[in-house]
Amino acid sequence: MASRSSNCSAPCSPGETYLCRARIVDIYQKTGRSGPMAFVIRETAIADRANEIVATMRHVTIIRL
Amino acid sequence: MKYGKVYFDDVKVGDELPPLVKGPIQQIQLTRYAGASGDFNPIHQDDEFARAAGMSGVFAHGMLSMGFVAQALTDWAGAGTVRKLAVRFAALVRLKDVVTCRGRVLAKSATGDVALVELEVWAETQKAEKVVSGRATVALPTRA
């Protein structure tokens, strides 16, 4: 189980080159009904050649421990 | 692929997206999606591997269902309109499942040049089980 969200601030164009930078912004542990779980929060920024951010994404990955 | 065209002025709170029906899901689609996305996790390809991992068999990539929801949005609102899409993966899509994507307008707001429509979006299987659910924001043209 997980979730994902994307925000687009500018359109992406064919022929343009984009650079994705991802980083882990948080890791934490919680105990749910099925036992302990780890949450890994990743954020990815997509930039064009002028280094303008065109989109950001946030991913939540849940791992049963 | 055909994209829709809808004007901000014509959208009402409570309006529903035309449902987008996908499937029955076949293995070949999951293999194609692995290539398209770069996600070659064998849990989506190899039944034996999936069972060894404690699943009842292969299941679809969550992002495939999110992609279906995005298509339902752009089929209705048009290409280049989606500003935000956020979903939670609630249940698994298995082979032979039929996935129907739906959405409903929750709110409208126009500030300056930007006319935004917020929707709740979800996808459900033939058993009416929600597999993804979330929110979307689209920027629509105005008639003025």
Backbone of each chain as ProteinMPNN parsed JSONL, in Angstrom:
{"seq_chain_A": "MASRSSNCSAPCSPGETYLCRARIVDIYQKTGRSGPMAFVIRETAIADRANEIVATMRHVTIIRL", "coords_chain_A": {"N_chain_A": [[0.854, -1.185, 0.0], [0.42, 2.226, -0.659], [0.989, 5.689, -1.5], [0.724, 8.36, -3.886], [1.548, 11.528, -5.238], [1.324, 14.112, -7.687], [2.421, 17.239, -8.887], [2.037, 19.646, -11.341], [3.645, 22.393, -12.71], [4.408, 23.576, -15.047], [4.095, 22.945, -18.578], [5.389, 19.885, -20.044], [7.593, 19.427, -22.784], [8.006, 17.863, -26.018], [11.286, 16.913, -27.018], [12.594, 18.504, -25.207], [14.941, 18.38, -22.487], [14.86, 16.807, -19.367], [15.576, 16.837, -15.881], [15.458, 14.686, -13.219], [15.364, 14.866, -9.758], [15.566, 13.039, -6.904], [14.803, 12.67, -3.472], [15.0, 11.239, -0.202], [12.822, 12.289, 2.171], [11.791, 11.735, 4.621], [11.725, 9.144, 7.062], [9.896, 6.891, 8.924], [8.51, 4.982, 11.683], [5.605, 3.089, 12.414], [2.96, 1.548, 14.265], [0.507, -0.483, 13.077], [-2.726, -2.061, 12.488], [-1.894, -4.474, 11.414], [0.575, -4.829, 12.494], [4.056, -3.723, 12.989], [5.134, -1.056, 10.847], [7.083, 0.475, 8.294], [7.489, 3.755, 7.048], [8.365, 5.368, 4.118], [9.168, 8.404, 2.832], [9.382, 9.992, -0.175], [10.554, 12.622, -2.229], [10.393, 14.02, -5.443], [11.82, 16.194, -7.744], [11.317, 17.705, -10.872], [13.2, 19.172, -13.315], [13.729, 21.579, -15.958], [16.012, 22.446, -18.72], [16.754, 24.995, -18.066], [16.797, 24.854, -15.425], [14.384, 25.287, -14.184], [11.74, 24.299, -12.114], [9.434, 22.0, -13.231], [7.652, 20.114, -12.384], [6.596, 18.4, -9.412], [6.835, 15.516, -7.35], [5.461, 13.355, -4.908], [6.018, 10.536, -3.028], [4.771, 7.916, -1.099], [5.878, 5.155, 0.508], [4.987, 2.14, 1.99], [6.18, -0.217, 4.2], [5.869, -3.416, 5.43], [7.079, -4.607, 8.504]], "CA_chain_A": [[0.0, 0.0, 0.0], [1.24, 3.424, -0.779], [0.274, 6.769, -2.162], [1.581, 9.148, -4.753], [0.915, 12.732, -5.758], [2.116, 14.863, -8.664], [2.024, 18.627, -9.138], [2.682, 20.156, -12.553], [3.561, 23.853, -12.772], [4.637, 23.991, -16.429], [3.959, 21.77, -19.45], [6.597, 19.244, -20.562], [7.544, 19.485, -24.248], [8.862, 16.916, -26.733], [12.576, 17.472, -27.412], [13.233, 19.118, -24.037], [15.608, 17.439, -21.581], [14.464, 17.047, -17.979], [16.396, 16.182, -14.87], [14.697, 14.338, -12.011], [16.168, 14.708, -8.544], [14.737, 12.446, -5.856], [15.466, 12.502, -2.169], [14.176, 10.715, 0.883], [12.643, 13.419, 3.08], [11.451, 11.258, 5.96], [11.505, 7.712, 7.295], [9.45, 6.702, 10.305], [7.893, 3.69, 11.957], [4.322, 3.167, 13.114], [2.374, 0.224, 14.416], [-0.882, -0.501, 12.63], [-3.475, -3.272, 12.854], [-1.171, -5.676, 10.989], [1.902, -4.865, 13.095], [4.904, -2.561, 12.726], [5.319, -0.682, 9.448], [7.991, 1.595, 8.031], [7.03, 4.691, 6.021], [9.461, 6.072, 3.444], [8.602, 9.517, 2.076], [10.338, 10.47, -1.181], [10.109, 13.738, -3.069], [11.138, 14.128, -6.694], [11.609, 17.45, -8.474], [11.688, 17.583, -12.283], [13.626, 20.499, -13.778], [14.109, 21.675, -17.371], [17.424, 22.806, -18.9], [16.986, 26.276, -17.388], [16.704, 24.511, -14.002], [13.068, 25.644, -13.641], [10.999, 23.107, -11.707], [8.172, 21.888, -13.977], [6.732, 19.233, -11.655], [7.111, 17.743, -8.218], [6.084, 14.31, -7.008], [5.669, 12.865, -3.546], [5.676, 9.119, -2.973], [4.808, 7.307, 0.234], [5.973, 3.698, 0.431], [4.777, 1.524, 3.3], [6.806, -1.535, 4.217], [5.582, -4.19, 6.653], [8.34, -5.055, 9.12]], "C_chain_A": [[0.889, 1.233, 0.0], [0.377, 4.543, -1.315], [1.267, 7.573, -2.974], [0.839, 10.406, -5.161], [1.873, 13.457, -6.681], [1.54, 16.256, -8.802], [2.762, 19.118, -10.37], [2.531, 21.671, -12.588], [3.827, 24.383, -14.168], [4.518, 22.758, -17.318], [5.325, 21.194, -19.846], [6.487, 19.18, -22.079], [8.424, 18.399, -24.864], [10.178, 17.609, -27.12], [13.318, 18.14, -26.272], [13.907, 18.017, -23.212], [15.23, 17.803, -20.154], [15.362, 16.265, -17.042], [15.531, 15.939, -13.641], [15.664, 14.191, -10.848], [15.233, 14.193, -7.452], [15.516, 12.421, -4.555], [14.461, 11.967, -1.163], [14.056, 11.831, 1.91], [12.282, 12.971, 4.493], [11.342, 9.732, 5.958], [11.029, 7.583, 8.738], [8.712, 5.374, 10.439], [6.607, 3.91, 12.741], [3.835, 1.751, 13.306], [0.898, 0.301, 14.069], [-1.543, -1.799, 13.053], [-2.687, -4.539, 12.523], [0.246, -5.727, 11.551], [2.742, -3.664, 12.705], [5.112, -2.323, 11.223], [6.307, 0.478, 9.371], [7.41, 2.439, 6.903], [8.245, 5.399, 5.443], [8.831, 7.15, 2.561], [9.674, 10.027, 1.121], [9.736, 11.644, -1.929], [11.018, 13.846, -4.277], [10.809, 15.465, -7.323], [12.104, 17.244, -9.895], [11.98, 18.984, -12.81], [13.96, 20.458, -15.268], [15.559, 22.159, -17.484], [17.771, 24.144, -18.254], [16.915, 26.11, -15.865], [15.421, 25.036, -13.348], [12.346, 24.337, -13.299], [9.674, 23.067, -12.483], [7.17, 20.99, -13.257], [7.414, 18.705, -10.401], [6.241, 16.529, -7.931], [6.433, 13.919, -5.582], [5.17, 11.428, -3.499], [5.758, 8.657, -1.525], [4.824, 5.8, 0.048], [5.848, 3.144, 1.841], [5.325, 0.105, 3.253], [6.448, -2.217, 5.526], [6.891, -4.728, 7.211], [8.162, -6.413, 9.791]], "O_chain_A": [[1.967, 1.252, 0.593], [-0.817, 4.366, -1.555], [2.48, 7.483, -2.782], [-0.367, 10.364, -5.404], [3.088, 13.423, -6.484], [0.323, 16.438, -8.831], [3.987, 19.017, -10.438], [1.415, 22.184, -12.505], [3.504, 25.536, -14.454], [4.805, 21.647, -16.874], [6.301, 21.935, -19.969], [5.41, 18.91, -22.61], [9.464, 18.05, -24.306], [10.166, 18.777, -27.51], [14.532, 18.327, -26.346], [13.484, 16.862, -23.245], [15.274, 18.974, -19.775], [15.841, 15.179, -17.367], [14.944, 16.87, -13.09], [16.662, 13.476, -10.944], [14.235, 14.833, -7.121], [16.724, 12.183, -4.536], [13.257, 12.205, -1.256], [15.061, 12.277, 2.463], [12.445, 13.728, 5.45], [10.921, 9.124, 4.975], [11.665, 8.093, 9.66], [8.345, 4.738, 9.451], [6.522, 4.783, 13.605], [4.253, 0.846, 12.585], [0.138, 1.049, 14.683], [-1.004, -2.547, 13.869], [-2.779, -5.544, 13.229], [1.042, -6.571, 11.138], [2.222, -2.692, 12.157], [5.247, -3.265, 10.442], [6.361, 1.338, 10.251], [6.899, 1.903, 5.919], [9.057, 5.96, 6.179], [8.056, 6.846, 1.654], [10.748, 10.445, 1.552], [8.541, 11.654, -2.226], [12.242, 13.775, -4.165], [9.639, 15.832, -7.425], [13.177, 16.68, -10.11], [11.126, 19.87, -12.761], [14.417, 19.436, -15.781], [16.257, 22.273, -16.477], [18.931, 24.403, -17.932], [16.966, 27.087, -15.118], [15.361, 25.211, -12.131], [12.34, 23.394, -14.09], [8.881, 24.004, -12.397], [5.966, 21.094, -13.493], [8.637, 18.581, -10.339], [5.048, 16.523, -8.238], [7.553, 14.127, -5.116], [4.037, 11.141, -3.885], [6.712, 8.978, -0.816], [3.886, 5.231, -0.51], [6.512, 3.609, 2.768], [4.972, -0.677, 2.37], [6.689, -1.674, 6.604], [7.719, -5.248, 6.463], [9.112, -6.949, 10.361]]}, "seq_chain_B": "MKYGKVYFDDVKVGDELPPLVKGPIQQIQLTRYAGASGDFNPIHQDDEFARAAGMSGVFAHGMLSMGFVAQALTDWAGAGTVRKLAVRFAALVRLKDVVTCRGRVLAKSATGDVALVELEVWAETQKAEKVVSGRATVALPTRA", "coords_chain_B": {"N_chain_B": [[-5.607, 8.554, -29.656], [-8.126, 10.521, -28.14], [-8.696, 13.774, -26.988], [-10.663, 15.525, -24.615], [-12.618, 18.578, -24.517], [-13.431, 21.004, -22.395], [-15.173, 23.694, -20.996], [-14.562, 25.953, -18.307], [-16.758, 27.468, -17.48], [-18.914, 25.824, -18.045], [-18.896, 23.787, -16.277], [-20.251, 22.147, -13.459], [-20.514, 21.938, -9.894], [-20.595, 18.698, -8.636], [-20.886, 17.48, -11.068], [-20.17, 14.584, -13.088], [-17.373, 12.669, -14.261], [-17.155, 11.181, -17.523], [-17.321, 7.68, -17.281], [-14.365, 5.677, -17.467], [-13.535, 2.687, -18.83], [-11.411, -0.015, -18.288], [-9.712, -2.942, -19.272], [-10.748, -6.495, -19.44], [-7.862, -6.938, -17.352], [-4.83, -7.996, -18.685], [-1.971, -10.19, -18.702], [-0.082, -9.39, -20.631], [-0.402, -6.648, -20.76], [0.623, -5.788, -18.324], [3.243, -6.489, -18.673], [3.939, -4.856, -20.799], [3.584, -2.421, -19.485], [5.58, -2.565, -17.584], [7.824, -2.212, -19.201], [7.278, 0.356, -20.173], [7.341, 1.903, -17.87], [9.644, 1.232, -16.56], [9.592, -0.292, -14.344], [10.379, -3.262, -13.412], [9.736, -5.125, -11.482], [9.431, -8.441, -10.537], [7.138, -9.308, -9.289], [4.933, -8.438, -10.618], [4.968, -9.918, -12.889], [5.661, -12.63, -12.707], [4.087, -15.388, -11.707], [4.763, -17.433, -9.913], [6.8, -16.243, -8.435], [5.348, -14.163, -7.244], [3.569, -15.597, -5.618], [5.379, -16.831, -3.894], [6.112, -14.622, -2.52], [4.023, -14.266, -0.87], [1.672, -13.377, -1.962], [-1.489, -13.771, -3.754], [-1.053, -14.182, -6.346], [0.145, -12.741, -9.489], [-0.091, -9.16, -9.684], [-1.348, -5.932, -10.723], [0.719, -3.037, -11.46], [0.571, -0.312, -9.226], [0.784, 2.231, -10.27], [-0.162, 1.906, -12.835], [-2.939, 1.858, -12.601], [-3.238, 4.444, -11.597], [-2.432, 5.816, -13.839], [-4.539, 5.146, -15.556], [-6.59, 6.584, -14.32], [-5.614, 9.153, -14.722], [-5.891, 9.236, -17.484], [-8.673, 9.145, -17.737], [-9.203, 11.662, -16.743], [-7.875, 13.411, -18.615], [-9.179, 12.676, -20.945], [-11.578, 13.866, -20.522], [-11.078, 16.567, -19.665], [-9.068, 17.526, -21.299], [-5.834, 17.684, -22.973], [-2.881, 18.596, -21.171], [-4.092, 19.912, -19.07], [-4.04, 18.988, -16.484], [-3.17, 19.802, -13.264], [-2.674, 18.831, -10.782], [-2.482, 15.656, -9.295], [-3.319, 13.313, -6.996], [-3.149, 10.253, -5.383], [-4.233, 7.453, -3.379], [-3.217, 4.156, -2.951], [-5.388, 1.63, -2.663], [-6.286, -1.0, -2.911], [-5.504, -4.153, -4.524], [-5.138, -4.677, -8.072], [-5.981, -7.38, -10.014], [-5.194, -9.996, -12.422], [-7.551, -10.267, -15.07], [-9.33, -8.547, -13.892], [-11.698, -5.885, -14.251], [-11.345, -2.502, -14.625], [-12.808, 0.443, -13.615], [-12.739, 3.865, -14.083], [-13.602, 6.772, -12.338], [-14.995, 10.03, -11.587], [-15.748, 13.085, -9.801], [-16.923, 16.411, -9.663], [-15.807, 18.577, -7.173], [-15.329, 21.205, -6.416], [-15.067, 24.627, -7.626], [-12.911, 27.242, -8.689], [-11.997, 30.523, -9.525], [-9.367, 32.613, -10.028], [-7.952, 35.508, -11.019], [-6.276, 34.816, -14.007], [-6.514, 32.156, -13.831], [-8.466, 29.313, -13.879], [-9.686, 26.95, -11.927], [-10.596, 23.554, -11.359], [-11.613, 21.315, -8.948], [-11.531, 17.866, -8.287], [-12.869, 14.764, -7.018], [-11.434, 11.645, -7.491], [-11.48, 8.26, -8.559], [-10.831, 4.703, -8.888], [-12.409, 1.657, -9.585], [-12.995, -1.891, -9.172], [-14.719, -4.578, -10.945], [-15.977, -5.715, -8.821], [-16.809, -3.646, -7.357], [-14.884, -2.674, -5.672], [-12.794, -0.229, -4.382], [-9.8, 0.634, -5.902], [-7.914, 2.617, -6.338], [-7.943, 5.887, -4.904], [-8.48, 9.378, -4.823], [-7.54, 12.854, -5.283], [-7.886, 15.456, -7.727], [-6.709, 18.263, -9.599], [-7.655, 20.404, -12.164], [-6.848, 22.78, -14.713], [-8.906, 24.849, -16.453], [-10.006, 26.218, -19.65], [-11.686, 29.412, -20.06], [-14.832, 30.731, -21.264], [-14.982, 33.396, -21.744]], "CA_chain_B": [[-6.23, 9.056, -28.436], [-8.813, 11.795, -28.317], [-8.797, 14.553, -25.757], [-11.871, 16.311, -24.513], [-12.455, 20.02, -24.354], [-14.533, 21.449, -21.57], [-14.958, 25.055, -20.502], [-14.78, 26.18, -16.875], [-18.11, 28.014, -17.297], [-19.936, 24.795, -18.224], [-18.733, 22.744, -15.252], [-21.008, 22.39, -12.223], [-20.168, 21.074, -8.759], [-21.418, 17.486, -8.675], [-20.758, 16.836, -12.385], [-19.351, 13.377, -13.059], [-16.59, 12.363, -15.462], [-17.586, 9.961, -18.211], [-16.506, 6.566, -16.77], [-13.4, 5.072, -18.391], [-13.466, 1.265, -18.477], [-10.167, -0.644, -18.744], [-9.602, -4.36, -18.97], [-10.058, -7.236, -18.382], [-6.413, -6.775, -17.321], [-4.106, -9.183, -19.147], [-0.537, -10.189, -18.365], [0.718, -8.65, -21.625], [-0.446, -5.217, -20.435], [1.543, -5.557, -17.203], [4.593, -6.595, -19.225], [4.152, -3.598, -21.536], [3.702, -1.314, -18.532], [6.923, -2.676, -16.993], [8.733, -1.578, -20.149], [6.983, 1.79, -20.28], [7.633, 2.598, -16.618], [10.942, 0.836, -16.026], [9.382, -1.075, -13.122], [10.395, -4.674, -13.796], [9.549, -5.984, -10.314], [8.826, -9.697, -11.021], [5.849, -9.564, -8.623], [3.899, -8.105, -11.605], [5.206, -10.696, -14.108], [5.961, -14.043, -12.484], [3.11, -15.86, -10.736], [5.457, -18.219, -8.888], [7.5, -15.253, -7.598], [4.338, -13.446, -6.461], [3.073, -16.518, -4.578], [6.455, -17.009, -2.913], [6.147, -13.387, -1.726], [2.851, -14.252, -0.011], [0.507, -12.845, -2.667], [-2.238, -14.881, -4.357], [-0.66, -14.251, -7.759], [0.624, -11.431, -9.954], [-1.062, -8.06, -9.635], [-0.942, -4.804, -11.559], [1.427, -1.905, -10.872], [-0.351, 0.731, -8.763], [0.858, 3.39, -11.159], [-0.968, 1.661, -14.036], [-4.291, 2.334, -12.279], [-3.166, 5.905, -11.508], [-2.399, 6.253, -15.239], [-5.917, 5.045, -16.08], [-7.339, 7.714, -13.76], [-5.138, 10.343, -15.437], [-6.49, 9.224, -18.825], [-10.079, 9.546, -17.586], [-9.181, 13.116, -16.563], [-7.525, 14.139, -19.85], [-10.242, 12.415, -21.933], [-12.67, 14.798, -20.232], [-10.669, 17.972, -19.511], [-8.148, 17.917, -22.367], [-4.395, 17.509, -22.721], [-2.185, 19.735, -20.581], [-4.915, 20.619, -18.09], [-3.913, 18.442, -15.128], [-2.195, 20.508, -12.434], [-2.347, 18.029, -9.616], [-3.169, 14.374, -9.154], [-2.801, 12.614, -5.813], [-3.98, 9.081, -5.097], [-3.83, 6.429, -2.43], [-3.45, 2.826, -3.519], [-6.192, 1.042, -1.591], [-6.426, -2.446, -3.087], [-4.752, -4.637, -5.683], [-5.803, -5.063, -9.315], [-5.451, -8.679, -10.424], [-5.485, -10.372, -13.804], [-8.972, -10.427, -15.428], [-10.156, -7.492, -13.302], [-12.116, -4.758, -15.081], [-11.133, -1.314, -13.794], [-13.585, 1.593, -14.085], [-12.274, 5.116, -13.474], [-14.696, 7.722, -12.176], [-14.622, 11.266, -10.911], [-16.862, 13.987, -9.523], [-16.45, 17.771, -9.381], [-16.03, 18.966, -5.78], [-15.266, 22.661, -6.228], [-14.561, 25.465, -8.725], [-12.402, 28.529, -8.225], [-11.353, 31.323, -10.571], [-8.654, 33.772, -9.495], [-7.146, 36.072, -12.106], [-6.37, 34.1, -15.278], [-6.512, 30.706, -13.612], [-9.758, 28.742, -13.526], [-9.363, 25.599, -11.467], [-11.68, 22.663, -10.95], [-11.107, 20.226, -8.11], [-12.364, 16.668, -8.397], [-12.462, 13.513, -6.38], [-11.28, 10.64, -8.539], [-11.213, 6.914, -8.037], [-10.989, 3.585, -9.816], [-12.955, 0.506, -8.857], [-13.061, -3.111, -9.969], [-16.074, -5.095, -11.202], [-16.582, -6.075, -7.536], [-17.064, -2.345, -6.708], [-13.838, -2.407, -4.69], [-11.951, 0.89, -4.803], [-8.385, 0.26, -5.96], [-7.232, 3.878, -6.047], [-8.85, 7.009, -4.685], [-7.691, 10.583, -4.593], [-8.006, 14.176, -5.686], [-7.218, 16.022, -8.9], [-7.007, 19.655, -9.939], [-7.413, 20.716, -13.574], [-6.996, 24.188, -15.095], [-9.738, 24.824, -17.653], [-10.197, 27.505, -20.321], [-12.988, 30.056, -19.839], [-15.458, 31.151, -22.529], [-14.874, 34.848, -21.923]], "C_chain_B": [[-6.936, 10.371, -28.709], [-8.951, 12.484, -26.959], [-10.084, 15.342, -25.786], [-11.557, 17.786, -24.483], [-13.671, 20.482, -23.561], [-14.172, 22.838, -21.043], [-15.334, 25.139, -19.027], [-16.23, 26.576, -16.618], [-19.19, 26.927, -17.32], [-19.892, 23.697, -17.157], [-19.522, 23.129, -14.006], [-20.503, 21.451, -11.131], [-21.132, 19.886, -8.768], [-21.377, 16.775, -10.02], [-19.853, 15.614, -12.276], [-18.585, 13.219, -14.359], [-17.264, 11.213, -16.194], [-16.719, 8.805, -17.708], [-15.577, 6.035, -17.862], [-13.203, 3.629, -17.947], [-12.221, 0.65, -19.111], [-10.173, -2.113, -18.367], [-10.608, -5.188, -19.754], [-8.523, -7.133, -18.501], [-5.746, -8.092, -17.723], [-2.63, -9.051, -18.797], [0.258, -9.326, -19.341], [0.716, -7.151, -21.314], [0.514, -4.887, -19.301], [2.99, -5.629, -17.685], [4.925, -5.339, -20.02], [4.366, -2.441, -20.571], [5.061, -1.359, -17.827], [7.934, -1.972, -17.904], [8.534, -0.078, -20.205], [7.457, 2.537, -19.037], [9.04, 2.318, -16.101], [10.826, 0.031, -14.739], [9.245, -2.55, -13.488], [10.302, -5.601, -12.589], [8.818, -7.263, -10.755], [7.481, -10.007, -10.368], [4.676, -9.248, -9.568], [3.971, -8.999, -12.855], [5.163, -12.2, -13.888], [5.076, -14.548, -11.348], [3.769, -16.605, -9.57], [6.158, -17.286, -7.896], [6.5, -14.554, -6.68], [3.801, -14.323, -5.332], [4.104, -16.731, -3.484], [6.557, -15.779, -2.003], [4.889, -13.234, -0.867], [1.605, -13.66, -0.649], [-0.249, -14.024, -3.282], [-1.927, -15.017, -5.847], [-0.196, -12.876, -8.198], [-0.493, -10.397, -9.844], [-0.477, -6.865, -10.363], [-0.143, -3.778, -10.766], [0.382, -0.88, -10.418], [-0.39, 1.906, -9.723], [0.1, 3.18, -12.461], [-2.393, 2.172, -13.797], [-4.321, 3.854, -12.161], [-3.129, 6.496, -12.922], [-3.779, 6.199, -15.883], [-6.749, 6.24, -15.602], [-6.927, 9.014, -14.472], [-5.731, 10.401, -16.843], [-7.962, 9.639, -18.766], [-10.167, 11.069, -17.459], [-8.922, 13.843, -17.888], [-8.53, 13.857, -20.972], [-11.361, 13.446, -21.767], [-12.206, 16.253, -20.341], [-9.746, 18.452, -20.622], [-6.697, 17.76, -21.957], [-3.829, 18.764, -22.074], [-2.958, 20.472, -19.51], [-4.63, 20.183, -16.649], [-2.799, 19.164, -14.378], [-1.754, 19.658, -11.263], [-3.141, 16.736, -9.651], [-2.522, 13.653, -7.979], [-3.717, 11.437, -5.521], [-3.357, 8.228, -4.002], [-4.141, 5.094, -3.089], [-4.115, 1.987, -2.44], [-6.311, -0.469, -1.701], [-5.728, -2.845, -4.379], [-5.669, -4.919, -6.868], [-5.147, -6.351, -9.785], [-5.804, -8.954, -11.875], [-6.984, -10.639, -13.939], [-9.873, -9.38, -14.777], [-10.504, -6.444, -14.364], [-12.089, -3.527, -14.185], [-11.917, -0.15, -14.403], [-13.146, 2.837, -13.322], [-13.427, 6.112, -13.469], [-14.195, 8.988, -11.495], [-15.844, 12.155, -10.752], [-16.296, 15.346, -9.145], [-16.828, 18.153, -7.953], [-16.127, 20.479, -5.626], [-14.722, 23.34, -7.474], [-13.991, 26.734, -8.109], [-11.705, 29.236, -9.377], [-10.699, 32.523, -9.911], [-7.733, 34.279, -10.601], [-7.368, 35.293, -13.387], [-6.583, 32.603, -15.089], [-7.873, 30.227, -13.127], [-9.544, 27.269, -13.201], [-10.616, 24.835, -11.054], [-11.057, 21.539, -10.136], [-12.084, 19.055, -8.159], [-11.917, 15.613, -7.403], [-12.441, 12.476, -7.488], [-11.038, 9.289, -7.895], [-11.35, 5.903, -9.162], [-11.475, 2.404, -9.006], [-12.997, -0.7, -9.786], [-14.522, -3.493, -10.197], [-16.762, -5.508, -9.91], [-16.89, -4.823, -6.71], [-16.074, -2.061, -5.587], [-12.969, -1.269, -5.215], [-10.494, 0.464, -4.773], [-7.489, 1.484, -5.816], [-8.293, 4.932, -5.766], [-8.001, 8.227, -4.387], [-8.374, 11.838, -5.077], [-7.235, 14.626, -6.918], [-7.613, 17.483, -9.038], [-6.691, 19.856, -11.411], [-7.63, 22.211, -13.794], [-7.733, 24.219, -16.426], [-9.798, 26.206, -18.313], [-11.577, 28.083, -20.001], [-13.516, 30.546, -21.182], [-15.206, 32.627, -22.824], [-13.704, 35.236, -22.828]], "O_chain_B": [[-6.415, 11.232, -29.419], [-9.274, 11.865, -25.945], [-10.541, 15.775, -26.844], [-10.398, 18.197, -24.431], [-14.806, 20.356, -24.02], [-13.024, 23.113, -20.694], [-16.277, 24.498, -18.563], [-16.858, 26.098, -15.674], [-20.244, 27.077, -16.702], [-20.734, 22.799, -17.136], [-19.477, 24.273, -13.552], [-20.115, 20.316, -11.405], [-22.343, 20.063, -8.894], [-21.775, 15.615, -10.125], [-18.904, 15.592, -11.493], [-19.074, 13.584, -15.428], [-17.881, 10.356, -15.561], [-15.494, 8.926, -17.705], [-15.955, 5.956, -19.031], [-12.759, 3.371, -16.828], [-12.001, 0.776, -20.316], [-10.593, -2.481, -17.27], [-11.267, -4.656, -20.647], [-7.964, -7.228, -19.594], [-6.052, -9.153, -17.18], [-2.112, -7.949, -18.621], [1.171, -8.608, -18.932], [1.702, -6.46, -21.57], [1.147, -3.831, -19.308], [3.859, -4.923, -17.173], [6.036, -4.816, -19.937], [5.219, -1.583, -20.799], [5.63, -0.314, -17.509], [8.793, -1.227, -17.43], [9.502, 0.68, -20.278], [7.921, 3.673, -19.133], [9.569, 3.081, -15.293], [11.834, -0.294, -14.113], [8.162, -3.028, -13.826], [10.743, -6.748, -12.661], [7.71, -7.185, -11.286], [6.756, -10.881, -10.843], [3.561, -9.724, -9.354], [3.152, -8.867, -13.765], [4.7, -12.955, -14.743], [5.274, -14.195, -10.186], [3.392, -16.437, -8.41], [6.117, -17.503, -6.685], [6.76, -14.37, -5.491], [3.601, -13.846, -4.215], [3.767, -16.805, -2.302], [7.023, -15.873, -0.867], [4.7, -12.207, -0.214], [0.596, -13.458, 0.025], [0.269, -15.14, -3.332], [-2.486, -15.881, -6.524], [-0.144, -11.946, -7.392], [-1.678, -10.726, -9.905], [0.73, -6.789, -10.592], [-0.303, -3.66, -9.551], [-0.578, -0.61, -11.138], [-1.441, 2.501, -9.963], [-0.252, 4.151, -13.132], [-2.982, 2.825, -14.657], [-5.293, 4.492, -12.566], [-3.719, 7.546, -13.176], [-4.15, 7.083, -16.654], [-7.509, 6.829, -16.37], [-7.767, 9.858, -14.783], [-6.041, 11.483, -17.342], [-8.443, 10.382, -19.622], [-11.083, 11.692, -17.995], [-9.647, 14.771, -18.245], [-8.72, 14.695, -21.854], [-12.005, 13.845, -22.737], [-12.84, 17.068, -21.011], [-9.646, 19.654, -20.867], [-6.365, 17.708, -20.773], [-4.253, 19.875, -22.394], [-2.539, 21.546, -19.075], [-4.938, 20.911, -15.706], [-1.64, 19.146, -14.793], [-0.615, 19.745, -10.805], [-4.323, 16.725, -9.993], [-1.314, 13.415, -7.975], [-4.932, 11.605, -5.421], [-2.155, 8.271, -3.739], [-5.192, 4.921, -3.705], [-3.497, 1.666, -1.426], [-6.427, -1.152, -0.683], [-5.403, -2.002, -5.215], [-6.814, -5.34, -6.703], [-3.928, -6.422, -9.94], [-6.606, -8.243, -12.48], [-7.608, -11.176, -13.024], [-11.066, -9.329, -15.078], [-9.706, -6.158, -15.257], [-12.718, -3.5, -13.127], [-11.714, 0.201, -15.565], [-13.172, 2.871, -12.092], [-14.133, 6.273, -14.464], [-13.114, 9.011, -10.906], [-16.838, 12.009, -11.464], [-15.317, 15.436, -8.404], [-17.992, 18.073, -7.56], [-16.903, 20.98, -4.813], [-14.015, 22.728, -8.275], [-14.523, 27.245, -7.123], [-10.925, 28.631, -10.112], [-11.376, 33.355, -9.308], [-6.844, 33.561, -11.06], [-8.507, 35.119, -13.82], [-6.804, 31.871, -16.053], [-8.372, 30.677, -12.096], [-9.259, 26.454, -14.079], [-11.555, 25.392, -10.486], [-10.102, 20.894, -10.57], [-13.3, 19.234, -8.084], [-10.755, 15.566, -6.998], [-13.34, 12.44, -8.328], [-10.458, 9.197, -6.813], [-11.897, 6.189, -10.227], [-11.019, 2.172, -7.886], [-13.029, -0.565, -11.009], [-15.438, -2.827, -9.713], [-17.985, -5.644, -9.879], [-17.194, -4.914, -5.52], [-16.374, -1.305, -4.663], [-12.468, -1.324, -6.338], [-10.001, -0.012, -3.751], [-6.411, 1.392, -5.228], [-9.396, 4.884, -6.313], [-6.937, 8.125, -3.775], [-9.591, 11.892, -5.257], [-6.088, 14.233, -7.128], [-8.707, 17.886, -8.646], [-5.596, 19.523, -11.865], [-8.478, 22.83, -13.151], [-7.246, 23.678, -17.419], [-9.661, 27.231, -17.644], [-12.517, 27.343, -19.708], [-12.749, 30.752, -22.122], [-15.213, 33.059, -23.976], [-13.481, 36.421, -23.075]]}, "name": "protein", "num_of_chains": 2, "seq": "MASRSSNCSAPCSPGETYLCRARIVDIYQKTGRSGPMAFVIRETAIADRANEIVATMRHVTIIRLMKYGKVYFDDVKVGDELPPLVKGPIQQIQLTRYAGASGDFNPIHQDDEFARAAGMSGVFAHGMLSMGFVAQALTDWAGAGTVRKLAVRFAALVRLKDVVTCRGRVLAKSATGDVALVELEVWAETQKAEKVVSGRATVALPTRA"}
